[in-house]
Amino acid sequence: MGKGGGCVKSKKKLPESDNDEDNPNPDGNSPILTQNQIPTIQNPNLTPQKLKIFITFYSMYGHVELLAKRMKIGVDSIDGVQGFLFRVAETMSKDDLEQMRVPEKGDDVPFISVEQLVEADGLLFGFPTRFGSMASQMKAFFDESGELWKEQRLAGVPAGFFVATGTQGGGQETTACKRGFVVNVAGSMSSFQIVMLLVDLINGLLWTAITQLVHHGMIYVPIGYTFGAGMFKMDSLRGGSPYGAGVFSGDGTREPSETELALAEHQGKYMATIVKRFGHPDSLKLNNDATVD
């Protein structure tokens, strides 16, 4: 301390550190990168995984399969979502199928087990009808899902339906469409009333199928009237309803019309957009070990 009270610079120097980690820029040449400027290395081989929609169906004479394949086109048209076709197992004997003149199935669509359903981000189930409810092959498939139900493995997964109704080929038993009843009363009904009756019958069928989703905790996704003007046209016979796409097979020889196929494609697109909104439904699942006060 000097006489005038001023500060005198100390002659003692602090020891220089041998550790370069204490100096963020030891050589004084390289620029200092802040956290936001640090470059990141990206793997060009990594691509975002697409959301998966499993289109699972049973088709005896091919009508439901035609809807399913057109539905996959709709799913695949939405960026980031991919559709996969699967069959459920046949439960009838080969002899019975031959007597009913059921064509053999190709190997282009693989069979699915109930355990595989948990891999999907969305589900679409298609089937023909039997006496007001789904075909026994599809019902047997759902009946095998007890373990998934017990653990609620499918809770939160969006799901929908599409169907085929009409008499079976070769004069076999009638389906839930009750076509014989419609023909008997057709003389006293307008074409509009007949179409509305058929739609009501399909709606009743799908309502019985929705119980499968409810017990699993899945989220039922109907298409409503999102198909636009095509939902209101009554100039020709058309399957499908706000519940989902559909086709009237008649005696088994009627092929799906372009409108019915277009509705199936629309349902695929619509389901894909809904699945994208939900993202991965696993994030919606609750802890099964949680207790309720």
C-alpha positions in Angstrom: 0.0 0.0 0.0 1.6 3.3 -1.0 1.4 6.6 0.8 -1.2 8.0 -1.4 -3.5 5.0 -0.7 -3.3 3.7 -4.4 -3.2 0.1 -5.3 0.1 -1.4 -6.4 0.1 -4.3 -8.9 1.2 -7.5 -7.2 4.5 -8.9 -8.5 3.3 -12.4 -7.7 2.1 -14.3 -10.7 -0.5 -17.1 -10.5 0.9 -20.5 -11.6 0.0 -21.5 -15.1 -2.2 -24.6 -15.3 -0.8 -27.6 -17.1 -4.4 -28.9 -17.7 -5.8 -27.8 -21.0 -9.3 -28.6 -19.9 -9.2 -25.4 -17.8 -8.7 -23.3 -20.9 -11.6 -23.5 -23.4 -9.4 -22.3 -26.2 -5.7 -23.3 -25.4 -4.2 -22.5 -28.8 -6.1 -19.3 -29.4 -6.8 -20.2 -33.0 -9.9 -22.6 -33.1 -13.2 -20.9 -32.6 -15.2 -21.7 -29.5 -18.4 -23.5 -30.3 -21.4 -22.8 -28.1 -23.8 -25.7 -27.2 -26.2 -24.7 -30.1 -23.3 -24.6 -32.6 -21.9 -28.1 -31.8 -22.3 -30.1 -35.0 -24.2 -33.4 -34.8 -23.5 -36.5 -36.8 -26.6 -38.1 -38.4 -26.8 -41.6 -39.7 -28.1 -41.4 -43.2 -29.3 -45.0 -43.0 -31.8 -44.2 -40.2 -35.3 -43.4 -41.5 -38.4 -42.6 -39.4 -40.4 -45.8 -38.8 -43.8 -45.8 -40.4 -46.9 -46.3 -38.4 -48.5 -49.7 -39.1 -52.1 -50.5 -39.8 -53.0 -54.2 -40.0 -55.9 -54.9 -42.3 -57.1 -58.2 -40.9 -59.9 -60.1 -42.7 -61.7 -63.3 -43.5 -63.0 -63.7 -47.0 -64.8 -66.8 -48.2 -65.6 -65.9 -51.8 -63.2 -62.9 -52.3 -65.5 -59.9 -51.8 -64.0 -58.8 -48.5 -60.5 -59.4 -49.9 -61.2 -57.0 -52.8 -62.2 -54.4 -50.3 -59.2 -55.1 -48.1 -56.7 -54.7 -51.0 -58.3 -51.4 -52.1 -58.2 -50.3 -48.5 -54.5 -50.9 -48.3 -54.0 -48.5 -51.3 -55.8 -45.8 -49.3 -53.6 -46.4 -46.2 -50.4 -46.4 -48.1 -51.3 -43.1 -49.8 -50.8 -41.3 -46.5 -47.2 -40.3 -45.7 -45.7 -42.1 -42.7 -48.3 -44.9 -42.6 -48.2 -48.4 -44.1 -50.9 -51.0 -44.5 -50.4 -54.7 -44.1 -52.8 -57.4 -45.2 -53.5 -60.5 -43.1 -56.0 -63.4 -43.2 -57.5 -65.1 -40.2 -57.4 -68.8 -40.1 -60.1 -71.0 -41.7 -62.2 -73.0 -39.2 -64.3 -75.1 -41.7 -63.2 -78.5 -43.0 -61.8 -78.8 -46.5 -64.7 -81.1 -47.5 -67.2 -78.5 -46.4 -65.4 -75.7 -48.3 -65.4 -77.9 -51.4 -69.1 -78.6 -51.1 -69.7 -74.8 -50.8 -67.5 -74.2 -53.9 -65.2 -71.9 -52.0 -62.2 -71.1 -54.1 -58.7 -71.8 -52.7 -56.8 -68.9 -51.2 -53.5 -67.7 -52.6 -50.4 -67.4 -50.6 -49.9 -63.7 -51.3 -51.6 -62.7 -48.0 -50.1 -64.3 -44.8 -52.2 -65.6 -41.9 -52.1 -63.7 -38.6 -52.2 -64.7 -35.0 -53.8 -62.7 -32.2 -50.5 -62.1 -30.6 -49.4 -60.1 -33.7 -52.1 -57.5 -33.2 -50.1 -55.7 -30.5 -47.5 -54.8 -33.2 -50.1 -52.6 -35.0 -50.7 -48.9 -34.5 -54.2 -49.2 -36.0 -56.5 -52.1 -37.0 -59.1 -52.7 -39.6 -61.2 -55.9 -39.5 -63.2 -57.2 -42.4 -65.6 -60.1 -42.6 -68.8 -61.5 -44.2 -71.9 -61.8 -42.1 -73.8 -64.8 -40.8 -77.3 -64.5 -39.3 -76.8 -61.0 -38.1 -73.2 -61.2 -36.8 -69.7 -61.7 -38.0 -68.6 -64.9 -39.6 -67.6 -67.7 -37.2 -64.0 -67.6 -38.5 -63.6 -64.0 -37.4 -65.4 -64.6 -34.2 -63.1 -67.5 -33.4 -60.1 -65.2 -34.0 -61.4 -62.7 -31.5 -62.2 -65.6 -29.1 -58.5 -66.4 -29.0 -57.6 -63.0 -27.8 -58.3 -63.7 -24.1 -54.7 -63.1 -22.9 -54.6 -59.8 -24.8 -57.9 -58.8 -23.1 -56.6 -59.8 -19.7 -53.6 -57.5 -20.0 -55.4 -54.9 -22.0 -52.6 -55.0 -24.6 -54.8 -53.5 -27.3 -56.2 -50.6 -25.2 -56.0 -47.3 -27.0 -55.5 -48.8 -30.5 -57.8 -47.2 -33.1 -59.8 -49.8 -35.0 -62.6 -50.1 -37.6 -64.7 -52.5 -39.6 -65.7 -53.3 -43.2 -68.1 -56.1 -44.3 -69.7 -58.0 -47.1 -73.4 -59.1 -47.0 -75.7 -61.0 -49.2 -76.5 -64.7 -50.0 -73.7 -67.1 -50.2 -72.8 -68.5 -53.6 -74.4 -71.7 -54.9 -77.7 -71.2 -53.0 -76.1 -71.5 -49.6 -77.5 -70.1 -46.4 -78.4 -66.4 -46.4 -76.3 -63.9 -44.5 -77.3 -61.1 -42.1 -78.4 -59.0 -45.0 -81.6 -61.1 -45.0 -81.7 -60.7 -48.8 -84.6 -63.2 -49.1 -86.7 -60.9 -46.9 -85.8 -57.9 -48.9 -86.8 -59.6 -52.2 -90.2 -60.7 -50.7 -91.1 -57.1 -49.7 -89.5 -55.4 -52.7 -92.8 -55.2 -54.5 -94.2 -52.9 -51.9 -91.0 -50.8 -51.3 -89.2 -48.1 -53.3 -85.6 -48.5 -54.3 -84.7 -45.9 -51.7 -86.5 -47.9 -49.0 -84.7 -51.1 -50.0 -81.3 -49.4 -49.9 -82.0 -47.9 -46.5 -83.2 -51.3 -45.2 -80.0 -52.9 -46.3 -77.9 -50.1 -44.6 -79.9 -50.6 -41.4 -79.1 -54.3 -41.4 -75.4 -53.6 -41.9 -75.5 -51.1 -39.1 -77.0 -53.6 -36.8 -74.3 -56.1 -37.7 -71.5 -53.7 -37.0 -73.0 -52.7 -33.7 -72.7 -56.3 -32.5 -69.1 -56.3 -33.7 -68.2 -53.2 -31.8 -68.5 -55.1 -28.5 -65.2 -56.8 -29.4 -63.4 -53.5 -29.4 -65.1 -52.2 -26.3 -63.9 -55.1 -24.1 -60.4 -54.7 -25.4 -60.4 -51.0 -24.8 -59.8 -50.2 -28.4 -61.0 -46.9 -29.9 -63.7 -47.5 -32.6 -63.2 -45.3 -35.6 -66.3 -45.0 -37.9 -66.0 -43.1 -41.2 -69.1 -41.1 -40.6 -70.1 -39.2 -43.8 -66.5 -38.2 -44.6 -66.9 -39.8 -48.0 -68.9 -36.8 -49.1 -71.5 -36.9 -51.9 -70.9 -40.6 -52.5 -72.6 -41.4 -49.2 -75.8 -39.8 -50.3 -76.3 -41.3 -53.8 -79.2 -43.6 -54.1 -79.3 -44.2 -57.9 -77.7 -47.6 -57.5 -77.2 -50.4 -55.0 -74.2 -49.6 -52.8 -72.8 -51.2 -49.7 -71.1 -49.3 -46.9 -72.4 -47.0 -44.3 -71.1 -44.4 -41.7 -69.9 -47.4 -39.8 -67.5 -48.6 -42.5 -67.1 -49.8 -46.1 -69.2 -52.7 -47.4 -70.2 -54.6 -50.4 -73.4 -56.5 -51.3 -72.4 -59.8 -52.8 -75.9 -60.9 -53.8 -75.9 -64.6 -54.7 -72.1 -64.5 -54.7 -71.6 -63.5 -58.3 -71.9 -59.7 -57.8 -68.6 -58.0 -57.8 -68.0 -54.8 -55.8 -68.9 -51.7 -57.7 -66.4 -48.9 -58.2 -68.2 -46.8 -55.6 -67.9 -49.5 -53.0 -64.2 -49.9 -53.8 -63.7 -46.2 -53.6 -65.4 -46.1 -50.2 -63.0 -48.8 -49.0 -60.0 -46.8 -50.3 -61.4 -43.7 -48.5 -61.7 -45.7 -45.3 -58.1 -46.7 -45.5 -57.0 -43.0 -46.0 -59.3 -41.9 -43.2 -58.0 -44.5 -40.7 -54.4 -43.6 -41.6 -54.9 -39.9 -40.8 -56.5 -40.9 -37.5 -53.6 -43.2 -36.6 -51.2 -40.4 -37.4 -53.0 -38.1 -35.0 -52.7 -40.7 -32.2 -49.1 -41.6 -33.1 -48.1 -44.6 -31.1 -51.1 -45.8 -29.0 -48.8 -47.4 -26.4 -48.3 -44.0 -24.9 -52.0 -43.9 -24.0 -51.9 -47.1 -22.0 -52.2 -46.9 -18.2 -50.2 -48.7 -15.6 -52.2 -51.9 -14.9 -50.7 -52.0 -11.4 -52.1 -48.7 -10.4 -54.8 -48.7 -7.7 -57.9 -46.7 -7.6 -58.9 -45.0 -4.3 
